[in-house]
Amino acid sequence: MKIGKLAGLSWTLAKYNLKVRYTGSWLGFLWYALKPLFYFSLLLLIFSKSFGNTIEFYPVYLLLGVFFWNLFTNATSSGMESTENRLIKSIKFPSEALVISAVLSYFVAHLFEIGLLVILLVYFSISPLNIIFYIVLAAFFFIFLLGISFFLASVNLFFRDINPIWKVIVTSLLFFTPIFYSVKIGGPGQFVNLFNPLYYFITAARSFVIYSEIPDAIILLGVIVFPLISILIGYIIFNKLKIKFAELI
Amino acid sequence: MITIEIKDLSKKFKIKQRLIYPVKNFSLDVRKGEILGIVGKNGAGKSTLLRILAGIYKPDGGRVTIRGRVATILGLNFGLDKRLTLRDNVYFSCSLLGMSKREINSKFGRIVEFAELKGFEDVKLYKFSDGMIARLAFSIAIHKDFDILLIDETISVGDVSFMQKCENKIFEFKKAEKTIVYVSHSLDIGLCDRIVWMDKGRIMAIGGREIIKKYWRDSVKDTKVSEEQIRLFKEWVRELERKNGK
């Protein structure tokens, strides 16, 4: 199958995904940006007293954490559920497009949220050009989430328990990952987080965007290696199982 | 030329530790330009067979060879989203069928016209009646370029004039040497050149229109049918034969 054609189809599906999801609601498309903004404000309100004094540029620090966690949660959940679709039973088409479009639509909507990040950067007189690094990171993150979604989307059809289990994992990641707090470098918190892919992306984003620094080698390595492993394993499993999908819906 | 070649086809499903065979040792050849009807009770394996031909299910045994591009109408609201407008739905659905944007642009007018939905282009689909949606679905499916068309009991939706239009379209396809496989458990398949009667995944009988009568006699065997219904049906079959006949 041609990759260009698949990309085109995924793009079209993503477009209508977005169109469908918020038609009939007043704020429509804006909800995409409002939801993480709400989490952000909530966490800021609760934790700015306790962590705000010790962490430099705490609002930016927090916002970057919330961004990655929110993308992770939404994109993988909707990627996972994308194959629970009767379409697979009635039309022959590349089912990969369902998963790709589900993840893609969240990244498209994320562009709106980036605007908010730029405003914060300007407010704290950090160079808004650092956004470029953020976008590159987001591209790697996209591949990473795509791999996970491919895996979840195929396995979920065989074991429907995967869905609730994943929802629990995702929620617990909000607390295990240093999103609203920081971990001591070299401490046990950091050690545990070396097994947490989200940690790599969030840490890399913070050093690029807030401190205009190149992150540690191990962090950079993680940012490159996790997406590769994820997309490879995820796609191989998806590709092996996809012919059975139609029988399971 | 043979466009669909089915050899010893089998498909099994596991239902509560029990194996069932919706299609079993099924062999059939369909010629180019032929309209093949498939009749049979619910659960006879008709839809499963069609899904295998469409490449949606993978067969467990045997072999299917398809020569040509396939278009399908399996189920009614395939690829249609009620929260989108007619226009969006056409683009959405046609992209799924593999059409390019340019192709959709050029066919959009014809799709709407055939579905008799001019003036509704920007209305959301949830405001449509079931018949309108069925017409749209049918119209979208047949505007894809194809050599083989697989239909799973959809034409019988819509009003009489639209049914007539669909029948005419099917004759048009036949003239253009397209192959059509048409599944139904109703009996309105006077269009067919050949009819296969399927039961429990196998071919019970194969032949011309007389198969319909055989199938019907068998399926009412265990059911209570009033004399009146039988009389009405016989009349109807005669009518059909007269209409399609010679």
Interface residues (C-beta under 8 A of the other chain):
Chain A: K5 G8 L9 T12 L13 Y16 K19 V20 T23 G24 R86 L87 I88 K89 S90 I91 K92 F93 I243 K244 A246 E247
Chain B: F13 R51 A54 G55 I56 Y57 K58 V70 T72 L74 G75 F78 G79 D81 R83 L84 D88 Y91 F92 S95 L96 L97 G98
